[in-house]
Structure formats: C-alpha cells, structure tokens
Amino acid sequence: MSIIQENSFYKQNRLKQLRAFCVAAETGSFSKAAELLDLTQPSISLQIQSLEKDMEVTLFHRNGPKISLTKMGKELLPIAQPLVDQIDTLPSIFASHLKQDEETELNIAAGESTILYILPPVIEKFKKAHPNVTIKLHNETGKNSLNLLRENRAEFAVGTIRDIPGDIQYRGIYNFAPVLILPYGHPLATQKDITLTQISKYELIIPPPHFSTWTIVNSVFNEHNVPYKVSLEAGSWEVIKKYVELGLGISIVTSVCLTGSERLITRPLPGFFLNRNYGVLLLKGKSLTPAAHHFIELMDPSFFQSPATLS
C-alpha cells in the first residue's frame, strides 16, 4: 500500500471512529450506537478502542452494558461532533450552494419575544431577496433551541443566553433595557427612582419559571431580600401586557416587547436589572448555507467580518 493510500485509509477510518464515538456518547450505549449506524456492537467497540489507542486516552467508563464519558471523553465530544456533523451534512450544504435560486428551507430557532418583535423586519427584507426560501421558525428557547442546533434541525438560533456552552458561539446584536410596566393611574406611575420595596407592595404578572425573565426577577428580589407577590403567570408577553393594561397587576419586562402602541406607563429600573442582550447562536464549526449567511448579515452586516468578537 502506498503512502497516499495509507493516509486516505487512515482519514476514512478516523471519521468512522469519531462518528462511532459521538453516537455512543449520545446514546450511552455501544449496542444502540451500533443499531443506529447499522453496524455490529463489536465493530463499534473496536472503532472506539482504536480511537482511544491512537489518542492515548480513555474516552468511556465501561460498566457492563452501561457506558459514560470520562473527563477526556467530555473534552473530545464538543470538538468531534461538529466535524462529524459537517461531513454528514456536506452533500446538502453543497447542494444548497449550487441551487441558491431554487426553493430551499431555512430553519431558525427563536423564542416568542424574538419572533414577535425582532425578526419581522428582518424576515420581510429577506423574503424580498429570497422569495423561494421557506422560513421555518421554531418557537424554542434555552436548552431546547440549543438542542435544535446540535441535532441540525435549526441552522442558527436568535435570542438571549446567560451561560454559553463550550460547543456554542454567541454574538450579541441587540440590547434592551428591562422596564416596569404599569396601568394608567397606578400610584407608581409618578414615582422617581422606583425601588424593589415599592414594587413589592403590588402583585406581579410574570412569565412561568422556565422563562429566563422569571429567573432574573426571582434572583434580583431574593438577592435584595425583598419578598414579592405574583398574581398571575402567563407564557406570552402580549398576554402579560394585556392584563397589566386591565389593572390586574404590574410587570417587569424587557423593552424588546414594547411596540409603543400599548396603553401602559413604563418606568426604568436602573441599578437592579441589567440590560438584556439578544443575538445569534451558532454551533461551533458548522457551515452555514448561503440563505442563513445572508439572513444573519441582514441583522448585523459586520457579523462575519469580526469573528474575534464571537464568544
């Protein structure tokens, strides 16, 4: 076998090893990985053993049929997964480059506030330039949106994030301040420098606990040892604004959800709540289709010109 043939065989074998490693890590089982990859369980075991030997590390704790990643395995997974995903999605990505003028599909993960208040003008511009591209908006936030990225069910996500995982890159684009919203005639409407203690005298209307806003509101009040009362939980900013307008409570919202047409009084809350940053989340190492690339450029023309600002 020539040196060129040996190198080609080595690279093909390494890809198989990494794919077996990633699927085994995801499923937590060599046998399940073998089933998904249409291979035998001994074949999967041998591929992973060979990978461990080549890299001189142990990637899995083996306890009978159960496996779990070692520290080295956890280090390798976020590096290996994008490489495998890029190879697996190469045909479709290449096809999209060849068929830019034909009908394609763009999947975007985003939360309700992003879909309602940030994306509409961007989508309007995008559709004028790409009338044949079908946009699919996945109304997901937090871990669910990250899972869509990792499963290649969304090309990118738009939203806000507090803790950025190692396999995700994020760049903020929009910045919004939290504000207190009140119905007309509310006693706090004329107050200056509103405090948490003043707010705590009135019942709050807030999102449910799986919303990041709930976490932030709860943390701020607890950090200042100020109790607060909740009269209503609602998973929609439009619903929250409506009930505040009706005088059923007050709320703390991010200004992104305010259009200016609401019948509400807004009061700033400096010193207690930090501004919220909304931006683009990408899976590290992922190749974007031309449609996704252009969509992100419409939000931030300098996005791809300053990669160093990605974190």
C-alpha positions as CSV (number, residue, x, y, z in Angstrom):
1,M,0.0,0.0,0.0
2,S,1.4,3.4,-1.0
3,I,1.8,6.3,1.4
4,I,-1.1,8.1,-0.2
5,Q,-3.4,5.1,0.1
6,E,-2.3,4.7,3.7
7,N,-3.2,8.3,4.5
8,S,-6.6,8.0,2.7
9,F,-7.4,4.8,4.6
10,Y,-6.3,6.4,7.9
11,K,-8.5,9.5,7.4
12,Q,-11.6,7.4,6.4
13,N,-11.0,5.2,9.4
14,R,-10.7,8.2,11.8
15,L,-14.0,9.6,10.6
16,K,-15.7,6.2,11.3
17,Q,-14.1,6.2,14.7
18,L,-15.2,9.7,15.6
19,R,-18.8,9.0,14.3
20,A,-19.0,5.9,16.4
21,F,-17.6,7.8,19.4
22,C,-20.2,10.6,19.0
23,V,-23.2,8.3,18.6
24,A,-22.1,6.1,21.5
25,A,-21.7,9.3,23.7
26,E,-25.2,10.5,22.7
27,T,-27.0,7.2,23.2
28,G,-24.9,6.0,26.2
29,S,-24.6,2.5,24.7
30,F,-22.3,0.7,22.2
31,S,-25.2,-1.5,21.2
32,K,-27.6,1.4,20.5
33,A,-24.8,3.2,18.6
34,A,-24.3,0.0,16.5
35,E,-28.0,-0.2,15.8
36,L,-28.2,3.5,14.6
37,L,-25.1,3.1,12.5
38,D,-26.2,-0.3,11.1
39,L,-23.0,-1.9,12.4
40,T,-22.3,-4.7,14.9
41,Q,-21.6,-4.0,18.5
42,P,-18.1,-5.5,18.4
43,S,-17.4,-3.2,15.4
44,I,-18.3,-0.1,17.4
45,S,-16.2,-1.3,20.3
46,L,-13.2,-1.9,18.1
47,Q,-13.5,1.5,16.5
48,I,-13.6,3.3,19.8
49,Q,-10.8,1.2,21.2
50,S,-8.7,2.1,18.2
51,L,-9.5,5.8,18.6
52,E,-8.6,5.6,22.3
53,K,-5.3,3.8,21.4
54,D,-4.4,6.4,18.7
55,M,-5.2,9.3,21.0
56,E,-3.7,7.6,24.1
57,V,-6.7,8.4,26.3
58,T,-9.7,6.6,27.8
59,L,-12.9,8.0,26.4
60,F,-15.6,5.9,28.2
61,H,-16.1,4.4,31.6
62,R,-17.3,0.9,30.9
63,N,-19.6,-0.8,33.4
64,G,-21.1,-3.8,31.7
65,P,-23.5,-2.6,29.0
66,K,-23.6,0.9,30.5
67,I,-21.0,3.5,29.4
68,S,-20.4,7.1,30.4
69,L,-17.9,9.7,29.2
70,T,-14.6,10.2,31.0
71,K,-13.2,13.6,31.5
72,M,-11.2,13.2,28.3
73,G,-14.3,12.0,26.5
74,K,-16.2,15.1,27.6
75,E,-13.3,17.2,26.3
76,L,-13.3,15.5,22.9
77,L,-17.1,15.4,22.2
78,P,-17.7,19.1,21.5
79,I,-14.6,19.1,19.2
80,A,-15.6,15.9,17.4
81,Q,-19.3,16.4,17.0
82,P,-19.1,19.4,14.7
83,L,-16.6,17.7,12.5
84,V,-18.8,14.6,12.1
85,D,-21.9,16.8,11.5
86,Q,-20.1,18.8,8.8
87,I,-19.2,15.7,6.9
88,D,-22.7,14.3,7.3
89,T,-24.3,17.5,6.1
90,L,-21.8,18.3,3.4
91,P,-24.0,17.0,0.5
92,S,-27.0,19.1,1.5
93,I,-24.9,22.2,2.1
94,F,-23.1,21.8,-1.2
95,A,-26.4,21.3,-3.0
96,S,-27.8,24.4,-1.4
97,H,-24.8,26.4,-2.8
98,L,-25.5,25.0,-6.3
99,K,-29.2,25.7,-6.1
100,Q,-29.3,29.2,-4.4
101,D,-32.0,30.3,-6.8
102,E,-34.2,27.3,-6.3
103,E,-36.6,26.7,-3.5
104,T,-34.8,25.9,-0.2
105,E,-35.7,25.8,3.5
106,L,-34.2,27.9,6.4
107,N,-34.8,26.7,10.0
108,I,-34.4,29.2,12.8
109,A,-34.8,28.6,16.5
110,A,-36.1,31.6,18.5
111,G,-38.2,32.5,21.5
112,E,-41.6,34.3,21.3
113,S,-40.2,37.7,22.0
114,T,-37.6,37.4,19.2
115,I,-40.2,36.0,16.8
116,L,-42.7,38.7,17.6
117,Y,-40.5,41.8,18.0
118,I,-37.0,41.3,16.5
119,L,-37.4,39.1,13.4
120,P,-40.4,40.6,11.5
121,P,-38.5,43.4,9.7
122,V,-35.5,41.1,9.0
123,I,-37.8,38.4,7.6
124,E,-39.5,41.0,5.4
125,K,-36.2,42.1,3.9
126,F,-35.0,38.5,3.5
127,K,-38.2,37.4,1.7
128,K,-37.9,40.2,-0.8
129,A,-34.4,39.0,-1.7
130,H,-35.2,35.2,-1.4
131,P,-38.9,34.7,-2.3
132,N,-38.3,31.0,-2.9
133,V,-36.8,30.2,0.5
134,T,-39.3,28.8,3.0
135,I,-38.6,30.0,6.6
136,K,-39.4,27.7,9.4
137,L,-39.5,29.4,12.9
138,H,-39.1,27.0,15.8
139,N,-40.6,28.7,18.9
140,E,-38.0,27.4,21.4
141,T,-35.7,29.0,24.0
142,G,-32.9,27.9,26.2
143,K,-31.8,24.2,26.1
144,N,-34.5,23.4,23.5
145,S,-33.1,25.8,21.0
146,L,-29.5,24.6,21.7
147,N,-30.7,21.0,21.1
148,L,-32.1,22.0,17.7
149,L,-28.7,23.4,16.8
150,R,-26.9,20.2,17.9
151,E,-29.4,18.0,16.1
152,N,-29.1,20.0,12.9
153,R,-32.8,20.8,12.9
154,A,-32.0,24.6,13.0
155,E,-29.2,26.4,11.2
156,F,-28.9,29.0,13.9
157,A,-30.8,30.5,16.9
158,V,-31.6,34.1,17.7
159,G,-32.2,35.1,21.3
160,T,-30.6,35.7,24.6
161,I,-28.4,33.4,26.7
162,R,-26.8,33.6,30.1
163,D,-24.3,30.7,30.2
164,I,-22.7,29.8,26.8
165,P,-21.9,26.1,26.4
166,G,-18.5,25.1,25.0
167,D,-19.8,23.9,21.7
168,I,-21.8,27.1,21.0
169,Q,-20.6,30.5,19.8
170,Y,-22.7,33.6,20.5
171,R,-22.6,37.2,19.4
172,G,-24.9,39.9,20.7
173,I,-26.6,42.2,18.3
174,Y,-29.5,43.9,20.0
175,N,-29.6,45.4,23.5
176,F,-32.7,46.1,25.5
177,A,-33.4,47.6,29.0
178,P,-35.8,46.0,31.5
179,V,-38.6,48.3,32.5
180,L,-41.6,48.3,34.9
181,I,-44.9,48.4,33.1
182,L,-48.0,49.9,34.9
183,P,-51.6,50.6,34.0
184,Y,-52.7,54.2,33.7
185,G,-53.3,55.8,37.0
186,H,-51.1,53.5,39.0
187,P,-49.6,55.0,42.2
188,L,-46.0,54.2,41.0
189,A,-46.6,56.0,37.6
190,T,-45.4,59.3,39.1
191,Q,-42.7,58.0,41.3
192,K,-39.0,58.6,40.6
193,D,-36.2,56.1,41.2
194,I,-38.6,53.2,42.0
195,T,-37.3,50.7,44.4
196,L,-37.9,46.9,44.8
197,T,-39.6,47.6,48.1
198,Q,-42.1,49.9,46.4
199,I,-42.7,47.3,43.6
200,S,-43.2,44.5,46.2
201,K,-46.3,46.2,47.5
202,Y,-48.1,45.3,44.3
203,E,-48.9,42.0,42.7
204,L,-46.8,41.0,39.7
205,I,-47.7,39.4,36.5
206,I,-44.7,37.4,35.2
207,P,-43.8,34.5,32.9
208,P,-43.6,30.9,34.3
209,P,-40.3,29.6,35.8
210,H,-38.9,28.1,32.5
211,F,-38.6,31.7,31.2
212,S,-35.3,33.4,31.8
213,T,-37.2,36.6,32.8
214,W,-38.7,34.7,35.8
215,T,-35.2,33.5,36.8
216,I,-33.9,37.1,36.7
217,V,-36.8,38.7,38.5
218,N,-36.7,36.0,41.2
219,S,-32.9,36.3,41.6
220,V,-32.9,40.1,41.9
221,F,-35.7,40.2,44.6
222,N,-34.0,37.3,46.5
223,E,-30.6,39.0,46.4
224,H,-32.0,42.1,47.9
225,N,-34.1,40.1,50.5
226,V,-37.3,41.7,49.2
227,P,-40.4,39.4,49.1
228,Y,-42.7,39.8,46.1
229,K,-46.2,38.6,45.2
230,V,-47.3,37.0,42.0
231,S,-51.0,37.4,40.9
232,L,-50.7,35.7,37.5
233,E,-48.2,33.7,35.4
234,A,-48.5,33.9,31.6
235,G,-46.2,32.5,28.9
236,S,-46.9,35.3,26.5
237,W,-45.7,38.9,26.6
238,E,-48.8,40.0,24.7
239,V,-51.0,38.4,27.4
240,I,-48.9,39.9,30.2
241,K,-49.2,43.4,28.7
242,K,-53.0,43.0,28.2
243,Y,-53.6,42.0,31.8
244,V,-51.4,44.9,33.1
245,E,-53.5,47.2,30.9
246,L,-56.6,45.9,32.6
247,G,-55.1,46.8,36.0
248,L,-54.7,43.2,37.2
249,G,-51.1,43.7,38.2
250,I,-47.8,45.2,37.2
251,S,-44.9,43.5,35.5
252,I,-41.2,43.7,34.7
253,V,-40.5,43.2,31.0
254,T,-37.6,43.7,28.6
255,S,-38.3,46.7,26.4
256,V,-37.9,44.5,23.3
257,C,-41.6,43.5,23.7
258,L,-42.9,47.1,23.8
259,T,-44.1,48.4,20.4
260,G,-45.3,51.9,21.6
261,S,-48.9,51.1,20.8
262,E,-49.6,49.7,24.3
263,R,-51.9,51.6,26.8
264,L,-49.2,51.4,29.5
265,I,-46.9,53.5,31.6
266,T,-43.3,52.4,31.5
267,R,-40.7,53.2,34.2
268,P,-36.9,52.5,34.0
269,L,-35.3,50.2,36.6
270,P,-31.6,51.1,36.6
271,G,-29.4,49.7,39.2
272,F,-31.5,46.5,39.7
273,F,-31.8,44.8,36.4
274,L,-29.1,44.6,33.7
275,N,-29.8,45.1,30.0
276,R,-30.7,42.0,28.0
277,N,-28.6,41.1,25.0
278,Y,-30.1,39.3,22.0
279,G,-28.0,37.8,19.3
280,V,-27.1,34.8,17.1
281,L,-26.2,31.4,18.5
282,L,-24.3,29.0,16.2
283,L,-22.9,25.5,16.6
284,K,-19.1,25.8,16.5
285,G,-17.6,24.5,13.3
286,K,-21.0,24.5,11.5
287,S,-21.0,25.5,7.8
288,L,-23.9,27.9,7.0
289,T,-26.0,27.8,3.9
290,P,-26.0,30.9,1.7
291,A,-29.6,31.7,2.9
292,A,-28.6,31.5,6.6
293,H,-25.5,33.6,5.9
294,H,-27.5,36.3,4.3
295,F,-30.2,36.3,6.9
296,I,-27.6,36.9,9.7
297,E,-26.0,39.6,7.6
298,L,-29.3,41.4,7.5
299,M,-29.4,41.5,11.3
300,D,-25.7,42.6,11.5
301,P,-23.8,43.4,8.3
302,S,-20.4,43.1,10.2
303,F,-21.2,39.7,11.7
304,F,-18.9,37.7,9.5
305,Q,-16.2,40.4,9.3
306,S,-15.3,40.3,13.0
307,P,-15.1,36.7,14.1
308,A,-12.9,37.6,17.1
309,T,-16.0,39.2,18.7
310,L,-17.7,35.8,18.9
311,S,-17.6,34.1,22.2
